[in-house]
């Protein structure tokens, strides 16, 4: 016999923490897009980490490891924030691909090409995090706004560090 607890299904919930209930849907969608971007960039960064070669291998390997570990933590934090404001978090590759500006499909290229793609992706995600943080501010969701501003800064820093590696 299956326990009743295992038959529970995630659904939209009304929260009473000071965020207007009508604002949570738009906010959850922005956070879902941020989650999709973060997850897609996580997968892509892992691919670079696994496949980079050349004279800068060790440095690139360690840098991308630190970045994908940060992204993994961010994925969890973003998904949990979506749940905390009462909405189900997206949880499938198709949902992430459809919502993300990051195209996780990447061939095994030269280190320079792979790093250049990560630079462009981090910059694109930083731009979106700025937009999402503005939406959180409009909803008076200080926690999400702060989280998204922090992520924006992390992506700007990642882009800077990666850009420095391919500078001529």
N, CA, C and O atoms as a DFTB+ gen file, in Angstrom:
672 C
 N C O
     1  1       0.843      -1.171       0.000
     2  2       0.000       0.000       0.000
     3  2       0.897       1.247       0.000
     4  3       1.843       1.346       0.781
     5  1       0.583       2.180      -0.880
     6  2       1.340       3.421      -0.986
     7  2       0.805       4.416       0.045
     8  3      -0.402       4.627       0.168
     9  1       1.726       5.010       0.768
    10  2       1.367       5.989       1.777
    11  2       0.681       7.194       1.145
    12  3       1.000       7.575       0.019
    13  1      -0.258       7.790       1.867
    14  2      -0.923       9.007       1.374
    15  2       0.090      10.121       1.165
    16  3      -0.084      10.953       0.275
    17  1       1.141      10.151       1.968
    18  2       2.159      11.200       1.847
    19  2       2.839      11.160       0.493
    20  3       3.237      12.200      -0.032
    21  1       2.976       9.977      -0.077
    22  2       3.626       9.846      -1.376
    23  2       2.704      10.215      -2.531
    24  3       3.154      10.299      -3.674
    25  1       1.452      10.429      -2.261
    26  2       0.499      10.805      -3.305
    27  2       0.311      12.316      -3.391
    28  3      -0.456      12.802      -4.223
    29  1       1.003      13.055      -2.539
    30  2       0.905      14.519      -2.563
    31  2       1.510      15.047      -3.850
    32  3       2.484      14.500      -4.369
    33  1       0.918      16.118      -4.355
    34  2       1.388      16.724      -5.598
    35  2       1.685      18.198      -5.365
    36  3       0.905      18.899      -4.719
    37  1       2.829      18.675      -5.900
    38  2       3.196      20.081      -5.792
    39  2       2.179      20.927      -6.554
    40  3       1.776      20.589      -7.668
    41  1       1.780      22.013      -5.943
    42  2       0.848      22.930      -6.593
    43  2       1.148      24.350      -6.142
    44  3       1.908      24.561      -5.197
    45  1       0.556      25.313      -6.813
    46  2       0.738      26.711      -6.441
    47  2       0.058      26.934      -5.098
    48  3      -1.072      26.509      -4.861
    49  1       0.801      27.625      -4.224
    50  2       0.291      27.906      -2.889
    51  2       0.248      29.419      -2.679
    52  3       1.025      30.159      -3.283
    53  1      -0.646      29.861      -1.836
    54  2      -0.698      31.274      -1.472
    55  2       0.192      31.476      -0.265
    56  3       0.066      30.773       0.737
    57  1       1.096      32.443      -0.366
    58  2       1.979      32.757       0.758
    59  2       1.547      34.079       1.373
    60  3       0.932      34.912       0.707
    61  1       1.866      34.259       2.618
    62  2       1.465      35.487       3.323
    63  2       2.689      36.075       4.008
    64  3       2.724      36.220       5.230
    65  1       3.705      36.415       3.195
    66  2       4.951      36.938       3.757
    67  2       5.191      38.400       3.383
    68  3       6.269      38.937       3.638
    69  1       4.194      39.041       2.781
    70  2       4.342      40.438       2.405
    71  2       4.473      40.658       0.909
    72  3       4.434      41.799       0.451
    73  1       4.626      39.598       0.146
    74  2       4.649      39.704      -1.319
    75  2       3.211      39.508      -1.782
    76  3       2.549      38.545      -1.395
    77  1       2.741      40.421      -2.606
    78  2       1.371      40.309      -3.098
    79  2       1.190      38.981      -3.839
    80  3       2.002      38.636      -4.698
    81  1       0.139      38.241      -3.514
    82  2      -0.076      36.947      -4.182
    83  2      -0.088      37.032      -5.712
    84  3       0.398      36.123      -6.385
    85  1      -0.640      38.116      -6.261
    86  2      -0.686      38.241      -7.723
    87  2       0.705      38.480      -8.314
    88  3       0.920      38.231      -9.500
    89  1       1.653      38.962      -7.501
    90  2       3.010      39.220      -7.984
    91  2       3.861      37.959      -8.019
    92  3       4.873      37.912      -8.717
    93  1       3.459      36.939      -7.273
    94  2       4.321      35.752      -7.191
    95  2       4.406      34.982      -8.507
    96  3       5.426      34.350      -8.784
    97  1       3.359      35.024      -9.317
    98  2       3.403      34.281     -10.587
    99  2       4.476      34.854     -11.519
   100  3       5.281      34.106     -12.074
   101  1       4.487      36.167     -11.688
   102  2       5.501      36.817     -12.527
   103  2       6.890      36.617     -11.931
   104  3       7.855      36.343     -12.643
   105  1       6.967      36.757     -10.636
   106  2       8.236      36.568      -9.942
   107  2       8.740      35.133     -10.107
   108  3       9.921      34.920     -10.381
   109  1       7.861      34.160      -9.943
   110  2       8.250      32.748     -10.100
   111  2       8.729      32.470     -11.518
   112  3       9.657      31.686     -11.715
   113  1       8.107      33.102     -12.504
   114  2       8.553      32.892     -13.888
   115  2       9.946      33.468     -14.104
   116  3      10.778      32.835     -14.754
   117  1      10.214      34.656     -13.573
   118  2      11.561      35.224     -13.673
   119  2      12.589      34.348     -12.979
   120  3      13.677      34.123     -13.509
   121  1      12.251      33.857     -11.800
   122  2      13.159      32.960     -11.081
   123  2      13.347      31.645     -11.832
   124  3      14.436      31.070     -11.815
   125  1      12.286      31.166     -12.492
   126  2      12.399      29.930     -13.282
   127  2      13.342      30.141     -14.469
   128  3      14.116      29.248     -14.814
   129  1      13.279      31.311     -15.088
   130  2      14.207      31.615     -16.177
   131  2      15.634      31.729     -15.646
   132  3      16.576      31.264     -16.287
   133  1      15.794      32.346     -14.475
   134  2      17.118      32.429     -13.854
   135  2      17.634      31.028     -13.522
   136  3      18.816      30.737     -13.702
   137  1      16.756      30.181     -13.046
   138  2      17.120      28.791     -12.755
   139  2      17.535      28.069     -14.032
   140  3      18.536      27.353     -14.044
   141  1      16.776      28.253     -15.098
   142  2      17.099      27.615     -16.378
   143  2      18.449      28.092     -16.906
   144  3      19.260      27.294     -17.375
   145  1      18.680      29.391     -16.826
   146  2      19.971      29.935     -17.260
   147  2      21.114      29.346     -16.439
   148  3      22.147      28.954     -16.983
   149  1      20.919      29.288     -15.141
   150  2      21.963      28.806     -14.242
   151  2      22.241      27.334     -14.463
   152  3      23.399      26.919     -14.503
   153  1      21.191      26.538     -14.608
   154  2      21.379      25.104     -14.846
   155  2      22.062      24.861     -16.193
   156  3      22.974      24.040     -16.289
   157  1      21.623      25.568     -17.225
   158  2      22.215      25.387     -18.556
   159  2      23.687      25.795     -18.555
   160  3      24.519      25.131     -19.173
   161  1      24.003      26.876     -17.869
   162  2      25.398      27.312     -17.781
   163  2      26.214      26.335     -16.947
   164  3      27.392      26.115     -17.233
   165  1      25.614      25.752     -15.934
   166  2      26.264      24.712     -15.130
   167  2      26.686      23.541     -16.024
   168  3      27.833      23.097     -15.979
   169  1      25.754      23.052     -16.826
   170  2      26.043      21.916     -17.714
   171  2      27.148      22.281     -18.704
   172  3      28.061      21.489     -18.938
   173  1      27.067      23.463     -19.275
   174  2      28.057      23.896     -20.261
   175  2      29.431      24.060     -19.621
   176  3      30.443      23.677     -20.209
   177  1      29.469      24.626     -18.424
   178  2      30.738      24.808     -17.724
   179  2      31.364      23.463     -17.369
   180  3      32.582      23.302     -17.445
   181  1      30.542      22.508     -16.988
   182  2      31.048      21.152     -16.740
   183  2      31.695      20.582     -18.002
   184  3      32.765      19.977     -17.934
   185  1      31.052      20.773     -19.145
   186  2      31.599      20.275     -20.411
   187  2      32.964      20.863     -20.716
   188  3      33.862      20.158     -21.176
   189  1      33.119      22.156     -20.459
   190  2      34.420      22.798     -20.660
   191  2      35.424      22.219     -19.673
   192  3      36.551      21.899     -20.049
   193  1      35.031      22.088     -18.438
   194  2      35.897      21.542     -17.389
   195  2      36.428      20.152     -17.784
   196  3      37.609      19.854     -17.602
   197  1      35.563      19.333     -18.311
   198  2      35.954      17.971     -18.681
   199  2      36.827      17.917     -19.929
   200  3      37.677      17.036     -20.050
   201  1      36.627      18.844     -20.852
   202  2      37.230      18.710     -22.179
   203  2      38.325      19.699     -22.524
   204  3      38.927      19.583     -23.592
   205  1      38.605      20.656     -21.674
   206  2      39.639      21.635     -21.996
   207  2      41.017      20.963     -21.989
   208  3      41.306      20.117     -21.142
   209  1      41.850      21.354     -22.939
   210  2      43.229      20.850     -23.034
   211  2      44.140      22.017     -23.404
   212  3      43.674      23.092     -23.779
   213  1      45.419      21.789     -23.293
   214  2      46.386      22.796     -23.718
   215  2      47.275      23.229     -22.571
   216  3      47.178      22.711     -21.458
   217  1      48.146      24.189     -22.859
   218  2      49.124      24.617     -21.862
   219  2      48.503      25.254     -20.618
   220  3      49.129      25.263     -19.558
   221  1      47.303      25.778     -20.726
   222  2      46.617      26.372     -19.576
   223  2      45.631      25.411     -18.927
   224  3      44.740      25.824     -18.185
   225  1      45.804      24.117     -19.216
   226  2      44.830      23.125     -18.743
   227  2      44.547      23.239     -17.252
   228  3      43.390      23.360     -16.850
   229  1      45.577      23.204     -16.437
   230  2      45.354      23.136     -14.998
   231  2      44.585      24.358     -14.495
   232  3      43.632      24.213     -13.730
   233  1      44.981      25.539     -14.908
   234  2      44.293      26.752     -14.474
   235  2      42.851      26.792     -14.938
   236  3      41.957      27.142     -14.167
   237  1      42.616      26.434     -16.199
   238  2      41.246      26.415     -16.733
   239  2      40.402      25.353     -16.036
   240  3      39.227      25.571     -15.739
   241  1      41.012      24.211     -15.782
   242  2      40.313      23.110     -15.124
   243  2      39.870      23.548     -13.716
   244  3      38.730      23.301     -13.322
   245  1      40.755      24.186     -12.974
   246  2      40.435      24.628     -11.615
   247  2      39.421      25.781     -11.621
   248  3      38.508      25.808     -10.796
   249  1      39.581      26.730     -12.552
   250  2      38.658      27.859     -12.620
   251  2      37.245      27.377     -12.952
   252  3      36.281      27.777     -12.300
   253  1      37.124      26.520     -13.965
   254  2      35.789      26.040     -14.337
   255  2      35.198      25.154     -13.238
   256  3      33.978      25.101     -13.080
   257  1      36.038      24.465     -12.486
   258  2      35.535      23.667     -11.362
   259  2      34.910      24.584     -10.304
   260  3      33.811      24.317      -9.817
   261  1      35.604      25.647      -9.956
   262  2      35.058      26.593      -8.981
   263  2      33.752      27.200      -9.500
   264  3      32.808      27.396      -8.734
   265  1      33.702      27.494     -10.796
   266  2      32.494      28.100     -11.358
   267  2      31.330      27.121     -11.384
   268  3      30.209      27.501     -11.047
   269  1      31.563      25.865     -11.778
   270  2      30.420      24.952     -11.817
   271  2      29.947      24.593     -10.416
   272  3      28.762      24.317     -10.224
   273  1      30.834      24.589      -9.440
   274  2      30.397      24.335      -8.063
   275  2      29.517      25.483      -7.558
   276  3      28.510      25.243      -6.892
   277  1      29.887      26.713      -7.867
   278  2      29.069      27.863      -7.513
   279  2      27.711      27.792      -8.211
   280  3      26.679      28.078      -7.604
   281  1      27.716      27.414      -9.470
   282  2      26.463      27.303     -10.221
   283  2      25.561      26.218      -9.632
   284  3      24.345      26.395      -9.571
   285  1      26.141      25.100      -9.198
   286  2      25.344      24.026      -8.589
   287  2      24.637      24.531      -7.333
   288  3      23.459      24.244      -7.121
   289  1      25.357      25.280      -6.506
   290  2      24.738      25.852      -5.309
   291  2      23.623      26.827      -5.681
   292  3      22.573      26.859      -5.039
   293  1      23.862      27.618      -6.725
   294  2      22.870      28.603      -7.155
   295  2      21.611      27.932      -7.705
   296  3      20.502      28.414      -7.475
   297  1      21.776      26.833      -8.422
   298  2      20.623      26.088      -8.948
   299  2      19.693      25.705      -7.794
   300  3      18.482      25.918      -7.862
   301  1      20.266      25.147      -6.753
   302  2      19.467      24.715      -5.608
   303  2      18.797      25.908      -4.925
   304  3      17.613      25.848      -4.592
   305  1      19.544      26.980      -4.718
   306  2      18.993      28.161      -4.045
   307  2      17.845      28.780      -4.846
   308  3      16.831      29.175      -4.271
   309  1      17.999      28.865      -6.158
   310  2      16.942      29.438      -7.001
   311  2      15.689      28.565      -6.988
   312  3      14.574      29.073      -6.870
   313  1      15.876      27.256      -7.110
   314  2      14.719      26.344      -7.094
   315  2      13.992      26.421      -5.748
   316  3      12.762      26.431      -5.700
   317  1      14.752      26.476      -4.669
   318  2      14.126      26.567      -3.355
   319  2      13.407      27.897      -3.162
   320  3      12.397      27.953      -2.461
   321  1      13.909      28.964      -3.771
   322  2      13.222      30.256      -3.670
   323  2      11.890      30.216      -4.409
   324  3      10.896      30.766      -3.934
   325  1      11.868      29.577      -5.552
   326  2      10.612      29.430      -6.295
   327  2       9.585      28.709      -5.423
   328  3       8.423      29.108      -5.357
   329  1      10.030      27.647      -4.760
   330  2       9.122      26.907      -3.877
   331  2       8.685      27.769      -2.685
   332  3       7.530      27.713      -2.264
   333  1       9.610      28.561      -2.149
   334  2       9.290      29.382      -0.978
   335  2       8.233      30.436      -1.278
   336  3       7.495      30.848      -0.383
   337  1       8.157      30.874      -2.532
   338  2       7.109      31.854      -2.877
   339  2       5.862      31.162      -3.414
   340  3       4.965      31.807      -3.958
   341  1       5.815      29.834      -3.254
   342  2       4.572      29.109      -3.495
   343  2       4.374      28.490      -4.855
   344  3       3.254      28.100      -5.186
   345  1       5.424      28.383      -5.665
   346  2       5.257      27.842      -7.013
   347  2       6.130      26.608      -7.222
   348  3       7.175      26.473      -6.585
   349  1       5.710      25.710      -8.106
   350  2       6.562      24.567      -8.445
   351  2       7.777      25.035      -9.246
   352  3       7.671      25.936     -10.079
   353  1       8.913      24.429      -8.993
   354  2      10.142      24.750      -9.725
   355  2      10.246      23.871     -10.961
   356  3       9.954      22.677     -10.887
   357  1      10.655      24.430     -12.098
   358  2      10.862      23.587     -13.283
   359  2      11.944      22.555     -12.983
   360  3      12.877      22.818     -12.225
   361  1      11.805      21.386     -13.587
   362  2      12.735      20.318     -13.227
   363  2      13.113      19.415     -14.399
   364  3      13.499      18.266     -14.186
   365  1      13.012      19.904     -15.606
   366  2      13.330      19.055     -16.747
   367  2      14.209      19.758     -17.759
   368  3      14.174      20.982     -17.888
   369  1      14.993      18.978     -18.473
   370  2      15.893      19.538     -19.480
   371  2      15.142      20.384     -20.500
   372  3      15.617      21.460     -20.866
   373  1      13.989      19.929     -20.965
   374  2      13.230      20.688     -21.960
   375  2      12.791      22.041     -21.392
   376  3      12.900      23.065     -22.067
   377  1      12.298      22.041     -20.161
   378  2      11.883      23.309     -19.550
   379  2      13.068      24.269     -19.435
   380  3      12.933      25.464     -19.700
   381  1      14.215      23.748     -19.044
   382  2      15.394      24.591     -18.925
   383  2      15.819      25.115     -20.294
   384  3      16.101      26.304     -20.443
   385  1      15.866      24.252     -21.272
   386  2      16.282      24.663     -22.623
   387  2      15.340      25.720     -23.190
   388  3      15.785      26.691     -23.800
   389  1      14.047      25.530     -22.989
   390  2      13.059      26.468     -23.531
   391  2      13.119      27.842     -22.864
   392  3      12.796      28.847     -23.497
   393  1      13.526      27.896     -21.602
   394  2      13.523      29.154     -20.855
   395  2      14.868      29.874     -20.864
   396  3      14.929      31.052     -20.510
   397  1      15.929      29.209     -21.252
   398  2      17.273      29.746     -21.061
   399  2      17.819      30.477     -22.281
   400  3      17.504      30.137     -23.422
   401  1      18.654      31.498     -22.015
   402  2      19.402      32.162     -23.087
   403  2      20.697      31.413     -23.387
   404  3      21.357      31.699     -24.386
   405  1      21.067      30.459     -22.535
   406  2      22.288      29.677     -22.716
   407  2      21.955      28.444     -23.538
   408  3      21.042      27.688     -23.209
   409  1      22.702      28.255     -24.601
   410  2      22.544      27.050     -25.404
   411  2      23.574      26.038     -24.904
   412  3      24.760      26.138     -25.217
   413  1      23.110      25.072     -24.130
   414  2      24.024      24.129     -23.480
   415  2      24.685      23.185     -24.477
   416  3      25.738      22.620     -24.182
   417  1      24.086      23.006     -25.645
   418  2      24.691      22.145     -26.640
   419  2      25.931      22.826     -27.198
   420  3      25.847      23.889     -27.812
   421  1      27.081      22.203     -26.977
   422  2      28.331      22.780     -27.438
   423  2      29.227      21.635     -27.884
   424  3      29.355      20.621     -27.197
   425  1      29.834      21.813     -29.028
   426  2      30.789      20.826     -29.482
   427  2      32.091      20.968     -28.715
   428  3      32.308      21.956     -28.014
   429  1      32.931      19.998     -28.851
   430  2      34.244      20.063     -28.226
   431  2      35.122      20.877     -29.160
   432  3      35.525      20.414     -30.228
   433  1      35.405      22.090     -28.736
   434  2      36.131      23.061     -29.540
   435  2      37.504      23.298     -28.923
   436  3      37.913      22.601     -27.994
   437  1      38.203      24.290     -29.455
   438  2      39.458      24.690     -28.831
   439  2      39.152      25.324     -27.479
   440  3      38.027      25.758     -27.229
   441  1      40.150      25.375     -26.616
   442  2      39.966      26.009     -25.312
   443  2      39.497      27.447     -25.496
   444  3      38.601      27.902     -24.784
   445  1      40.093      28.161     -26.441
   446  2      39.708      29.556     -26.676
   447  2      38.242      29.673     -27.074
   448  3      37.538      30.551     -26.575
   449  1      37.771      28.803     -27.964
   450  2      36.369      28.869     -28.395
   451  2      35.415      28.541     -27.248
   452  3      34.397      29.209     -27.066
   453  1      35.756      27.504     -26.474
   454  2      34.884      27.127     -25.362
   455  2      34.830      28.234     -24.309
   456  3      33.759      28.559     -23.798
   457  1      35.981      28.808     -23.990
   458  2      36.019      29.876     -22.994
   459  2      35.273      31.105     -23.506
   460  3      34.545      31.746     -22.748
   461  1      35.446      31.437     -24.776
   462  2      34.729      32.584     -25.354
   463  2      33.223      32.398     -25.264
   464  3      32.494      33.355     -25.004
   465  1      32.751      31.177     -25.476
   466  2      31.315      30.913     -25.329
   467  2      30.862      31.114     -23.893
   468  3      29.796      31.679     -23.648
   469  1      31.670      30.653     -22.944
   470  2      31.315      30.846     -21.534
   471  2      31.290      32.329     -21.166
   472  3      30.452      32.756     -20.372
   473  1      32.204      33.114     -21.739
   474  2      32.198      34.560     -21.501
   475  2      30.864      35.143     -21.970
   476  3      30.185      35.843     -21.218
   477  1      30.500      34.851     -23.206
   478  2      29.259      35.387     -23.774
   479  2      28.038      34.931     -22.967
   480  3      27.116      35.713     -22.733
   481  1      28.037      33.683     -22.550
   482  2      26.909      33.164     -21.777
   483  2      26.818      33.827     -20.409
   484  3      25.728      34.197     -19.972
   485  1      27.944      33.980     -19.734
   486  2      27.921      34.644     -18.425
   487  2      27.439      36.078     -18.551
   488  3      26.692      36.559     -17.699
   489  1      27.858      36.767     -19.608
   490  2      27.399      38.144     -19.819
   491  2      25.899      38.192     -20.094
   492  3      25.205      39.070     -19.582
   493  1      25.396      37.262     -20.895
   494  2      23.960      37.216     -21.193
   495  2      23.148      36.915     -19.936
   496  3      22.092      37.508     -19.715
   497  1      23.640      36.004     -19.124
   498  2      22.938      35.658     -17.895
   499  2      22.981      36.839     -16.919
   500  3      21.986      37.115     -16.249
   501  1      24.099      37.529     -16.830
   502  2      24.188      38.705     -15.949
   503  2      23.155      39.759     -16.357
   504  3      22.514      40.369     -15.500
   505  1      22.997      39.970     -17.665
   506  2      22.001      40.948     -18.134
   507  2      20.596      40.531     -17.697
   508  3      19.805      41.361     -17.248
   509  1      20.296      39.240     -17.834
   510  2      18.963      38.773     -17.445
   511  2      18.766      38.852     -15.934
   512  3      17.673      39.177     -15.469
   513  1      19.803      38.560     -15.171
   514  2      19.680      38.651     -13.714
   515  2      19.351      40.083     -13.302
   516  3      18.613      40.298     -12.341
   517  1      19.890      41.056     -14.017
   518  2      19.574      42.466     -13.739
   519  2      18.073      42.700     -13.957
   520  3      17.409      43.316     -13.124
   521  1      17.548      42.206     -15.076
   522  2      16.113      42.356     -15.347
   523  2      15.271      41.641     -14.294
   524  3      14.270      42.181     -13.822
   525  1      15.678      40.425     -13.926
   526  2      14.913      39.666     -12.941
   527  2      14.956      40.340     -11.572
   528  3      13.964      40.327     -10.843
   529  1      16.106      40.933     -11.215
   530  2      16.199      41.617      -9.919
   531  2      15.291      42.854      -9.910
   532  3      14.709      43.191      -8.878
   533  1      15.172      43.529     -11.061
   534  2      14.249      44.661     -11.157
   535  2      12.805      44.205     -10.942
   536  3      12.030      44.888     -10.272
   537  1      12.446      43.055     -11.508
   538  2      11.092      42.525     -11.328
   539  2      10.854      42.158      -9.859
   540  3       9.761      42.368      -9.332
   541  1      11.874      41.612      -9.207
   542  2      11.750      41.277      -7.784
   543  2      11.576      42.555      -6.957
   544  3      10.810      42.573      -5.994
   545  1      12.281      43.610      -7.331
   546  2      12.149      44.885      -6.625
   547  2      10.731      45.429      -6.768
   548  3      10.154      45.933      -5.804
   549  1      10.174      45.327      -7.968
   550  2       8.791      45.775      -8.199
   551  2       7.811      45.005      -7.339
   552  3       6.817      45.561      -6.871
   553  1       8.088      43.721      -7.127
   554  2       7.207      42.870      -6.315
   555  2       7.470      43.044      -4.816
   556  3       6.793      42.438      -3.985
   557  1       8.459      43.879      -4.481
   558  2       8.883      44.110      -3.102
   559  2       9.393      42.830      -2.452
   560  3       9.249      42.634      -1.245
   561  1       9.992      41.961      -3.265
   562  2      10.591      40.716      -2.770
   563  2      12.083      40.967      -2.571
   564  3      12.895      40.714      -3.461
   565  1      12.419      41.460      -1.408
   566  2      13.799      41.840      -1.107
   567  2      14.750      40.655      -1.163
   568  3      15.885      40.789      -1.622
   569  1      14.295      39.499      -0.699
   570  2      15.172      38.322      -0.683
   571  2      15.544      37.903      -2.100
   572  3      16.721      37.687      -2.390
   573  1      14.559      37.787      -2.983
   574  2      14.844      37.400      -4.373
   575  2      15.673      38.465      -5.064
   576  3      16.588      38.144      -5.822
   577  1      15.362      39.730      -4.812
   578  2      16.137      40.812      -5.417
   579  2      17.610      40.694      -5.028
   580  3      18.493      40.782      -5.881
   581  1      17.866      40.497      -3.750
   582  2      19.244      40.366      -3.268
   583  2      19.928      39.135      -3.874
   584  3      21.084      39.203      -4.291
   585  1      19.218      38.034      -3.918
   586  2      19.766      36.801      -4.498
   587  2      20.146      37.019      -5.957
   588  3      21.228      36.616      -6.384
   589  1      19.272      37.647      -6.715
   590  2      19.510      37.858      -8.136
   591  2      20.622      38.872      -8.386
   592  3      21.387      38.729      -9.340
   593  1      20.717      39.883      -7.547
   594  2      21.828      40.840      -7.662
   595  2      23.145      40.113      -7.394
   596  3      24.132      40.341      -8.094
   597  1      23.166      39.249      -6.395
   598  2      24.365      38.463      -6.115
   599  2      24.763      37.577      -7.272
   600  3      25.944      37.458      -7.597
   601  1      23.776      36.955      -7.895
   602  2      24.057      36.096      -9.059
   603  2      24.568      36.940     -10.224
   604  3      25.476      36.521     -10.941
   605  1      23.993      38.122     -10.416
   606  2      24.460      39.016     -11.481
   607  2      25.944      39.302     -11.269
   608  3      26.728      39.226     -12.215
   609  1      26.332      39.624     -10.057
   610  2      27.731      39.894      -9.752
   611  2      28.617      38.693      -9.982
   612  3      29.737      38.835     -10.473
   613  1      28.136      37.512      -9.637
   614  2      28.924      36.285      -9.852
   615  2      29.169      36.057     -11.336
   616  3      30.269      35.668     -11.730
   617  1      28.149      36.297     -12.169
   618  2      28.311      36.093     -13.616
   619  2      29.222      37.148     -14.227
   620  3      30.003      36.852     -15.132
   621  1      29.124      38.378     -13.735
   622  2      30.034      39.417     -14.230
   623  2      31.479      39.081     -13.866
   624  3      32.383      39.278     -14.677
   625  1      31.699      38.584     -12.670
   626  2      33.052      38.194     -12.251
   627  2      33.547      37.004     -13.067
   628  3      34.697      36.989     -13.506
   629  1      32.689      36.012     -13.273
   630  2      33.080      34.852     -14.082
   631  2      33.466      35.273     -15.492
   632  3      34.464      34.799     -16.033
   633  1      32.676      36.164     -16.088
   634  2      32.983      36.635     -17.449
   635  2      34.326      37.349     -17.468
   636  3      35.126      37.133     -18.379
   637  1      34.582      38.187     -16.490
   638  2      35.853      38.902     -16.399
   639  2      37.030      37.933     -16.310
   640  3      38.014      38.082     -17.035
   641  1      36.932      36.949     -15.432
   642  2      38.036      36.006     -15.258
   643  2      38.272      35.189     -16.523
   644  3      39.416      34.964     -16.920
   645  1      37.196      34.751     -17.150
   646  2      37.329      33.965     -18.386
   647  2      37.861      34.830     -19.530
   648  3      38.701      34.387     -20.312
   649  1      37.363      36.068     -19.621
   650  2      37.827      36.994     -20.648
   651  2      39.330      37.222     -20.539
   652  3      40.025      37.306     -21.552
   653  1      39.829      37.322     -19.312
   654  2      41.255      37.549     -19.089
   655  2      42.103      36.383     -19.616
   656  3      43.255      36.578     -20.005
   657  1      41.543      35.198     -19.629
   658  2      42.272      34.023     -20.094
   659  2      42.449      34.005     -21.617
   660  3      43.427      33.454     -22.124
   661  1      41.505      34.606     -22.339
   662  2      41.590      34.584     -23.805
   663  2      42.029      35.910     -24.384
   664  3      42.039      36.091     -25.602
   665  1      42.396      36.851     -23.502
   666  2      42.864      38.161     -23.978
   667  2      44.191      38.000     -24.708
   668  3      45.018      37.162     -24.348
   669  1      44.380      38.822     -25.744
   670  2      45.637      38.742     -26.482
   671  2      46.551      39.863     -26.104
   672  3      47.661      39.957     -26.628
